[in-house]
Structure formats: C-alpha cells, structure tokens
Amino acid sequence: MLRQYELVDRVLDYDPQANEALLNRAYVFSVNAHGTQKRASGDPYFSHPIEVAGILTELHLDDETIATAILHDTVEDTVATIEEIEKLFGPAVARLVDGVTKLSKIEAQTENERAAENLRKFLLAMSDDIRVLLVKLADRLHNMRTLHYIPNPEKRRRIARETMDIYAPLAERIGMYEFMKEMQTLAFKELEPEAYDSINKRLTQLKEGGGDRIAKIGSGLKLLLSRHGIEADISGREKHPYSIWKKMAERHISFEQLSDIMAFRAIVPTEEACYQALGVIHRRWPMVPGRFKDYISTPKRNGYRSLHTSVMHADNTRVEVQIRTGEMHEEAELGLAAHWAYKQDKVRPETQVSWIRDLVEILDNAESPEELLEHTRMAMYQDRIFAFTPKGELHQLPKGATPIDFAYAVHTDLGDQAVGAKINGRVVPLKTGIENGDQVQILRSKAQEPQANWLSFAITGKARAAIRRHLRHKEREETQALGRKIYDEIVQHLPAPLGGDAIGAALKRLKLADEAALMEAIARRRFTDSEVMEALMPGSGGSAAKREMPLQTSAISIKGLTPGVAFDLAECCHPVPGDRIVGLRRPNEGIEVHAINCPRLADSDDADWVDLAWGDKTVGATARISVEVKNEPGALGVIATIIGAQKANIVNMRLDNRDTGFHTNTIDVEVHDLHHLTRLIAALRAADAVNMVERV
C-alpha cells in the first residue's frame, strides 16, 4: 500500500501546482473513517481506496480526481456523509464522490435487474462528470486484482462476468486499452480457468522452444527502419490470453492454427513518418490481405489513432505491427483519461460525453432490465457499428446489419410493421447495409406483417428470432384453418354422422396429441383423406368408399394469405386476387396456389386438388406481364410512368428480346387484384410506345 507521502509525491511529480493539503486531508480522513475495517485479503480496508488513487496517478489525473479516489468508499462504507465531504473537501470532490457512491447503492431482485440498474446509474453519473467513470474503472481494476481473495466462487464469477460484460468494454469505448486488457485477462482467468491455463502453458512452450523471438523480431524491425532514416522506439509483446482465446472461438481454429500471437508497436516522431515506416515494412515483408487499417486518417469513435498492419515475417510467422507517434501513443494508452491528465492550461475537451448522453436517452426508453441490457451492453468485439434514430438514440448492431435489424433493436412491434427505411434521409430497401454513424428512420404500417424473405438479410439474433416466431405462429394458424376446411369436407363424405367421441378415438388411432395437430396433419397431407375417414369411422375408408367420394363441393377461402409460409403463390402463373385459384396439396408441404388456367396443373398427378377462394382481407399480389415496346429513347420511361400512375409498383424487370424495331420486357408488378391488373394492362396498351401487352 502507498504511504501518504508517497502518494502525494507522485501527484506533485507531474503536477507541481496540485493542492497538497487536499490530498493529505483526504488520505487521513479515509484512514480514520475506515478504521479497523478489513478486506477479504485481510488487509486494512483503506488500502483499497489508496491503491485506486495510486492507479489513477499513473494516468496523471488532477488532484480532485485523486482525492475522490481516496474518498470514494467513505460515504457507502462508513458513517461519513456527503455533507461532511463537501464541507471538508469542497463541492467538486463531493459531487464526484456522490456520483461514485450512487453506483454501488443497488437494490434489485434478480441478477439481470441488478446488472441493469448498475449500468443505468453508472451512465447517469458519467453523463454528469466523466471523471466518475475513471475512478470507477480504477476501482474495478483493483477489485479484479484482488478477486482471488474472495472465498465465495459464485460471487467471484458474478464480479468477473460483470467486468467482462460492462467495465472492460466501457474501458475500450473510451480508449483505455491497457485497463481493458488487464480486466479481460483477470476476468477470463476466473470465468474460464482451464482455457486460461491451457493458453498460458502453450505460450510458455513457445517461448522456451523459439527463444526470445519477440526481442529478435523487434530488433530487426528497428534496424530496418533505421536503415531508411526512420528513428523508432520498438516494443513487442504476446497477445494476452483472452485475446487469443477470443480469436480461436471466433475463427473456430486451434491454437496451432493461430499464427498472429505477437504484436509490435513502433513509435515514430511524426505522422509523415508513420506512413513512411508503413511503406518500408510492406516492401520488406508481404502484407496479410485485409489486415491493414488506417486509424490516422479515419480515427475510431473514441479518438484512437494508429496504423495497423499484419505481415508475414520469416518462417511464415504472422506478426501485427502498430505504427503511431508519441502523442498518438499517449492518447491510445490513456484514452479519454488523457484529456483529464494534468495540463498547465486546464483545457479539457468533452470528448466522448455526447456518446454517453446518447446512451442515457436509451435508458429512459427501456421497458425491462433484459431490454436495457440488450440495448446498452457494450460490444466486446470491434466488428460493431452504432446507428442513430431520428431522435438521436444510439443503437449498437453487428457489422452488416440492415434496417430490419435496426427496427427490431428499437422495438419488436416496429420490426413487425416495417415497410421501408430512410438512411440519412434517403429512402432505401430494408435489406440495405447500415454504416457506422448512420441515422436510420423506419417506415411502418399497421397492415404489415413480418415476411419470410426478411430472413435472407436479417442478421441479429433478436430480429431473426422474432421473424421466425411470427412466421411459425402464422403458418400454424393458416395450416390449421386450411385443415379444418378440408376436415369438414371429409366429414361430409362419411356414411353416417360422427359420434361425440369420434375425434378423440381418431386421435388415438392416428397417434396425434390434439385436434389442432389433426388439422395440421390433414392440411399437410400426412394422412390421405381415406386414412382420416377410417380413423374417424372404422370401415368407411375402404377402396369402395374412396371411389365413391364425390369431388369437393365448396371452396376454401384463403384469408390473410402469406406467401412463403403455409401457402405458396406459384411462380409459374402468378395468381392475383380475383383469379379463380386451385391448391395443390402434397405430403408434408404447404399448399401451392395456382390460377385455374395454369398449364402446370396438367402435370400434378402426384397432388390432391383443393378448391380455393381469395379471402375478403387478402391484400394484393405480384403479377407478371410481358410488354413489347418500340426501341426508341424514353420508351421504358413511358412504361414506368404509366405503371406509377396506376398506383402499381414494379418489383422486377427483365429484358427478354431486342431487335432493331422493338424489345420485349417481362415486368413483375404489385397490384391489388385482377381488376387493378386489367386496368393497368389497358392503360399500357393505349400508349403509343407500346406495341403489345399480355399477362404471363
């Protein structure tokens, strides 16, 4: 533990103007307040806040922050009050101590609620003064360093998991990478002890087998740059165990297959020298494709600047090299803390505070602890993007996410009702990729429902699960309704009315759980109609009865038909509401809906025919038309204008044939019904540029 004079001298070394009396009073007050309290390690409790303050002196933080670190547990764990702190140490220190204290006063019923409330209070306190975050991160780092003294393994794992999920990623988000790495390593050691020991053992074997490869590669890199007139300080290290384990898990590879376990850092005098050094390194060793990143021209959101590249060194050893200036290195090591380090002018920009305020807005909109954690938990991986709603709320998504992922991230109802999106004010399809920093507005309609094709571009687990859940529910409803209609037809063909226990007996004979399962099985033709008749009324399903069964006498209405779920609108004939339709029912498949004049029906001997009719609530479908137009400028524009004027929508267009006078296009258009399609075809035929229009 640091003694009083040692701690004060540390601060005075980098800040000669620091308030020495403030620091001395804080040290004595903390020691007296904590008195005989002990930590799990057996050390005096006041050793913890002193060590936290010591960690912050390494960041060269101002005297108010150091005093806060010394006092941060006094209000929570002793009889001291905020009023007493303000009287003795001033309003600024009292406000900081109060902010840190609020983070620890958590009373929640479940683990999720506890973690969510912790995160909520944490972010609210940070938005008031970012130094609260710096003290809390140092506090958590020291607690992780002494975690092994806690006897309760469940408590150790809870603290480690919280560190991994919240505190380490927060350190990363503000650029304090050394804090992040150490917290991740200590948490990983507790959460995955076997993996931690295994990776450490392999790293030790590599050191013993290959000698000091890091020193050799580092000295060679320094010599190479020096020969080209670039003076550089070179440092090398092995990547920490958690980083190695994470890459093994992400890439699904073994330790032996992981080639980039060494990283080197080159500190050069100027920004120009960074790019010169990069050129020298790339000329000497081949670059690994896809591994070069220029964070100098495009810094990370937390202000991090550096050049990153990976090259194939001797013996096919892949090494990572980071190139930066001394100023960039200081910012990379300290991150946001660099802006609060001692400076003569005391000018401290509010870097990152806007990001925290955006998160606070999200906190106000979360409806449950689970939703809060899902929306605000920081990403542990770098392949994440941040996108904004029109109101400025920040949402974190995986790289490659689309507006449908964003909609479900905001709210499940918004995702279910999404019909389109605007990215940065421009209307785009729902499958458009979102870039980091984009503003996304979701266009919605209460008549919309999740579509099966959304699964082809939705990538988040939440979005895909919600879409699948809706489709399964919709399919089950529609399939059972169809099965009920077919069941009613089957019952009409029985030789006598059914008894009250007939369905229950049939379920036992067919080994089905309930009536809903029976209706679904009938719709999917898992049993033939004769088998269902035999189960309902033994002796009625024989060959004679089957021959005598009349054709279906009534149509089955398709209400709310959802293409791609329980029913498929056939691609060969593109039926639309108003067409006479028929369904083809094959074993274990959904109903395939065809127009009654579809030529493919002649080749459907393997399927049962089901007479269908459009439901009253059916809304639109896609029709296909063939349009022959004059080969002249503006002809396609005329077609598009007519289709738009008729309130139809082009969803696909293909050029099929072109000669000197005319060319033929196949166009898929969304229409309300057959009457709408007929009016559209008539309007196209009336145009001078159009020679012929027919429905495909």
C-alpha positions, -999 to 999 in steps of 0.1 A, spaced: 0 0 0 12 35 -8 21 56 22 7 91 25 39 110 14 45 85 -15 10 92 -29 13 129 -26 48 129 -41 35 110 -71 10 137 -78 34 166 -72 59 150 -97 35 155 -126 15 184 -112 36 208 -90 6 230 -86 -16 203 -71 -34 210 -38 -11 191 -15 -33 199 16 -64 185 -1 -46 152 -8 -32 150 28 -66 157 43 -83 131 21 -57 104 30 -61 110 67 -99 112 65 -101 79 46 -78 61 70 -97 73 101 -131 67 85 -125 31 76 -107 24 109 -104 -13 116 -124 -25 86 -107 -54 67 -109 -67 32 -113 -103 21 -75 -104 18 -70 -95 55 -55 -61 46 -69 -29 61 -99 -17 41 -84 18 35 -56 1 15 -81 -3 -14 -90 34 -20 -53 43 -16 -44 17 -43 -72 30 -65 -58 65 -62 -23 51 -70 -36 36 -102 -50 70 -112 -17 87 -105 -3 66 -133 -27 84 -156 -15 118 -143 -51 128 -132 -59 160 -114 -59 164 -77 -97 164 -74 -99 130 -91 -72 116 -69 -89 129 -37 -122 114 -50 -105 80 -54 -92 82 -18 -126 90 -5 -148 70 -29 -159 43 -4 -162 65 28 -199 75 23 -210 40 15 -190 20 40 -185 44 69 -205 69 89 -193 98 67 -218 119 48 -218 138 16 -224 170 35 -193 163 56 -172 156 24 -184 189 8 -175 208 40 -140 194 42 -131 190 5 -153 213 -15 -184 209 -38 -164 194 -68 -150 165 -48 -183 159 -30 -201 157 -63 -177 132 -77 -178 111 -45 -216 112 -46 -215 100 -82 -193 70 -75 -213 62 -44 -246 61 -63 -232 33 -85 -229 10 -55 -263 15 -38 -281 -11 -58 -312 -29 -45 -327 -53 -71 -343 -87 -71 -326 -105 -99 -292 -107 -114 -304 -90 -146 -321 -63 -127 -290 -57 -105 -267 -55 -136 -292 -33 -154 -296 -9 -125 -258 -8 -121 -254 2 -158 -282 27 -155 -268 45 -125 -233 42 -140 -242 60 -172 -263 87 -155 -234 95 -132 -209 95 -161 -230 120 -180 -226 144 -152 -188 142 -149 -167 117 -169 -142 115 -140 -167 93 -122 -161 67 -149 -123 70 -145 -125 64 -107 -149 35 -111 -128 18 -137 -97 21 -114 -118 8 -85 -130 -22 -106 -94 -29 -118 -81 -31 -82 -110 -53 -72 -102 -76 -100 -65 -77 -90 -76 -89 -55 -106 -110 -67 -89 -143 -58 -91 -134 -21 -130 -137 -22 -139 -171 -8 -173 -174 -25 -168 -188 -60 -203 -176 -72 -195 -141 -61 -162 -142 -79 -178 -153 -111 -205 -127 -108 -179 -99 -104 -158 -113 -133 -188 -116 -156 -199 -81 -148 -164 -69 -155 -162 -87 -188 -197 -76 -200 -197 -39 -188 -165 -25 -174 -139 -39 -198 -160 -28 -229 -165 6 -213 -128 10 -209 -124 1 -246 -150 25 -257 -131 54 -241 -97 42 -254 -82 29 -222 -69 -3 -237 -45 -12 -210 -73 -11 -184 -94 -32 -208 -68 -58 -214 -59 -64 -178 -96 -66 -167 -104 -90 -195 -74 -112 -186 -83 -113 -149 -120 -120 -157 -111 -146 -182 -89 -164 -156 -119 -166 -133 -145 -175 -159 -126 -199 -180 -97 -212 -158 -90 -243 -178 -87 -223 -211 -66 -196 -194 -42 -222 -180 -40 -240 -214 -32 -209 -234 -6 -197 -209 10 -232 -210 12 -230 -248 27 -195 -247 53 -207 -223 62 -236 -245 66 -213 -275 89 -190 -255 111 -220 -245 111 -236 -279 118 -205 -300 140 -185 -277 133 -148 -274 116 -144 -308 99 -111 -297 133 -95 -290 148 -107 -322 119 -96 -344 117 -62 -326 155 -55 -330 152 -65 -367 123 -41 -372 142 -13 -355 173 -19 -377 152 -20 -408 135 14 -401 168 29 -390 184 20 -424 157 40 -441 163 71 -418 133 65 -395 141 66 -358 116 44 -339 111 30 -305 100 -6 -309 82 -27 -283 68 -62 -287 45 -84 -267 25 -116 -270 -12 -110 -272 -30 -116 -239 -47 -149 -232 -83 -136 -236 -75 -120 -270 -60 -153 -282 -90 -174 -269 -115 -150 -284 -98 -153 -319 -98 -191 -315 -135 -190 -307 -144 -165 -335 -125 -183 -362 -132 -219 -350 -95 -228 -351 -70 -244 -327 -40 -227 -310 -17 -243 -336 -37 -227 -364 -35 -192 -348 -5 -175 -364 -7 -139 -352 1 -141 -315 28 -114 -315 22 -77 -318 48 -49 -322 45 -12 -317 66 14 -335 67 49 -320 80 74 -346 84 112 -345 58 125 -369 26 115 -387 45 115 -420 70 91 -406 41 67 -397 33 63 -434 70 61 -444 75 33 -419 45 15 -432 59 16 -467 92 3 -456 76 -26 -437 54 -35 -466 83 -35 -490 103 -58 -468 76 -83 -458 43 -92 -476 12 -78 -461 -16 -101 -449 -46 -91 -471 -75 -75 -452 -54 -67 -421 -44 -31 -429 -63 -4 -411 -56 33 -412 -70 48 -379 -49 80 -385 -69 93 -415 -101 78 -400 -98 76 -362 -120 54 -341 -150 69 -324 -130 71 -291 -103 92 -308 -78 63 -312 -53 69 -340 -27 45 -353 -17 24 -383 -23 -13 -380 -10 -39 -404 -1 -76 -403 29 -90 -423 43 -125 -430 77 -124 -413 104 -151 -415 93 -187 -413 58 -177 -423 53 -161 -389 24 -136 -390 30 -106 -368 9 -75 -362 26 -40 -363 11 -8 -349 27 25 -360 20 58 -343 35 90 -329 43 97 -293 12 119 -290 -10 92 -305 6 66 -282 -3 87 -251 -39 90 -263 -40 53 -271 -27 43 -236 -48 68 -216 -78 73 -239 -103 97 -225 -82 100 -194 -56 118 -214 -79 148 -216 -81 149 -178 -44 144 -172 -26 174 -156 -22 202 -181 -10 237 -175 -39 253 -193 -65 230 -177 -84 229 -210 -102 196 -212 -125 189 -242 -157 170 -236 -146 141 -258 -170 111 -256 -195 128 -233 -220 131 -262 -218 93 -267 -227 87 -230 -256 112 -232 -270 92 -262 -269 61 -241 -287 78 -213 -316 85 -237 -318 48 -244 -320 41 -207 -352 62 -205 -369 41 -232 -360 6 -219 -390 -13 -206 -373 -41 -187 -339 -50 -172 -334 -76 -200 -342 -50 -227 -320 -24 -210 -290 -48 -210 -296 -59 -246 -298 -23 -258 -269 -8 -239 -243 -36 -231 -211 -26 -248 -196 -47 -276 -166 -67 -268 -157 -71 -304 -146 -45 -329 -170 -56 -357 -198 -34 -343 -215 -3 -356 -235 24 -340 -266 38 -357 -290 66 -346 -327 70 -346 -340 104 -359 -343 114 -322 -306 107 -316 -310 75 -297 -279 53 -302 -282 16 -311 -254 -9 -314 -256 -35 -341 -233 -61 -357 -214 -51 -388 -235 -59 -419 -268 -51 -401 -298 -38 -421 -327 -16 -413 -348 -46 -403 -322 -54 -376 -323 -18 -365 -361 -18 -363 -362 -49 -341 -334 -35 -320 -356 -5 -313 -387 -25 -306 -403 -57 -318 -435 -40 -329 -415 -16 -350 -398 -45 -367 -430 -64 -373 -446 -33 -390 -416 -22 -410 -423 -15 -447 -392 6 -456 -365 28 -442 -346 61 -446 -309 61 -441 -296 97 -437 -328 110 -452 -327 88 -483 -354 60 -488 -337 26 -491 -348 -10 -492 -349 -29 -459 -320 -51 -470 -296 -21 -473 -265 -23 -452 -261 2 -424 -228 20 -419 -213 33 -387 -229 66 -376 -259 64 -400 -292 78 -390 -319 53 -396 -357 60 -398 -381 31 -401 -412 35 -421 -441 14 -407 -476 3 -415 -501 -14 -392 -511 -36 -421 -476 -50 -425 -465 -84 -411 -430 -100 -410 -421 -115 -443 -403 -148 -449 -377 -132 -472 -366 -109 -443 -346 -139 -430 -323 -137 -460 -309 -103 -449 -317 -101 -411 -285 -110 -392 -292 -102 -355 -305 -130 -332 -333 -108 -319 -346 -99 -354 -343 -135 -368 -360 -150 -337 -389 -125 -339 -394 -131 -376 -393 -169 -372 -417 -168 -342 -442 -148 -362 -439 -170 -392 -443 -202 -372 -474 -188 -355 -489 -175 -388 -481 -208 -405 -497 -228 -377 -528 -207 -378 -532 -208 -415 -524 -245 -418 -549 -255 -391 -576 -233 -407 -570 -250 -440 -570 -284 -424 -603 -276 -407 -619 -267 -440 -606 -300 -456 -618 -319 -425 -653 -305 -429 -653 -318 -465 -641 -352 -454 -668 -355 -427 -695 -347 -453 -684 -379 -472 -688 -402 -442 -717 -427 -445 -732 -415 -411 -729 -386 -387 -700 -387 -363 -704 -395 -326 -692 -373 -298 -661 -393 -291 -651 -399 -328 -624 -372 -329 -608 -384 -296 -608 -420 -309 -593 -409 -342 -565 -390 -325 -555 -422 -306 -556 -442 -338 -535 -417 -357 -512 -411 -326 -518 -373 -325 -517 -351 -295 -548 -330 -300 -573 -317 -326 -550 -289 -337 -524 -315 -346 -550 -334 -366 -560 -303 -386 -523 -296 -394 -517 -332 -405 -547 -331 -428 -536 -298 -444 -501 -312 -450 -515 -345 -463 -496 -365 -438 -526 -388 -440 -547 -394 -470 -584 -385 -469 -593 -422 -467 -570 -427 -438 -587 -399 -419 -621 -413 -427 -611 -447 -415 -598 -432 -382 -630 -412 -377 -653 -441 -386 -637 -475 -390 -648 -493 -422 -656 -461 -441 -622 -455 -457 -620 -486 -479 -614 -486 -516 -651 -486 -525 -657 -456 -503 -628 -439 -518 -640 -444 -553 -675 -432 -544 -662 -399 -527 -676 -370 -547 -655 -341 -558 -650 -312 -534 -682 -292 -534 -673 -259 -516 -643 -235 -520 -619 -229 -491 -613 -192 -485 -577 -181 -481 -579 -152 -456 -547 -132 -449 -527 -154 -472 -490 -151 -465 -468 -162 -495 -439 -184 -484 -455 -196 -452 -484 -220 -451 -493 -212 -488 -471 -205 -518 -483 -184 -547 -470 -203 -577 -442 -186 -597 -454 -201 -629 -487 -183 -632 -486 -155 -605 -522 -156 -594 -537 -124 -580 -569 -118 -561 -598 -121 -585 -584 -151 -603 -601 -184 -599 -575 -205 -580 -568 -240 -570 -544 -255 -545 -521 -285 -549 -516 -304 -517 -486 -327 -514 -473 -347 -484 -456 -326 -458 -457 -295 -479 -477 -263 -478 -505 -256 -503 -492 -244 -537 -517 -219 -551 -522 -218 -589 -545 -199 -613 -572 -224 -626 -558 -220 -662 -522 -226 -652 -507 -252 -677 -487 -268 -649 -518 -282 -634 -519 -308 -661 -487 -323 -646 -500 -325 -610 -510 -362 -607 -490 -365 -575 -510 -339 -557 -545 -335 -543 -565 -306 -557 -581 -282 -532 -606 -257 -545 -596 -223 -530 -610 -188 -530 -595 -155 -520 -603 -142 -486 -620 -109 -480 -589 -95 -463 -564 -106 -489 -543 -75 -499 -526 -77 -533 -501 -100 -550 -474 -98 -577 -485 -103 -613 -462 -108 -643 -468 -91 -677 -449 -91 -710 -446 -57 -727 -433 -52 -762 -423 -16 -767 -407 5 -795 -369 6 -795 -367 44 -790 -355 68 -763 -378 72 -734 -400 41 -741 -392 25 -708 -398 58 -690 -433 59 -705 -440 24 -692 -427 32 -657 -448 64 -657 -480 46 -666 -474 19 -640 -468 45 -613 -499 65 -624 -520 34 -620 -507 30 -584 -489 -2 -592 -453 -10 -582 -425 -25 -603 -407 -52 -583 -386 -67 -611 -379 -61 -648 -361 -83 -673 -352 -76 -709 -361 -108 -728 -357 -99 -765 -344 -69 -785 -343 -62 -822 -340 -31 -844 -376 -21 -840 -389 -34 -807 -378 -50 -775 -397 -72 -751 -396 -68 -713 -410 -91 -686 -422 -70 -657 -434 -81 -622 -458 -56 -607 -476 -54 -574 -513 -49 -579 -543 -50 -556 -564 -75 -576 -574 -87 -610 -595 -56 -617 -564 -34 -609 -542 -56 -632 -568 -53 -660 -569 -15 -658 -531 -14 -658 -528 -36 -689 -554 -14 -707 -535 18 -699 -503 3 -712 -519 -9 -744 -532 27 -750 -497 41 -750 -481 49 -784 -448 35 -774 -463 1 -765 -469 -24 -793 -483 -54 -772 -491 -63 -736 -501 -96 -723 -502 -113 -689 -478 -142 -684 
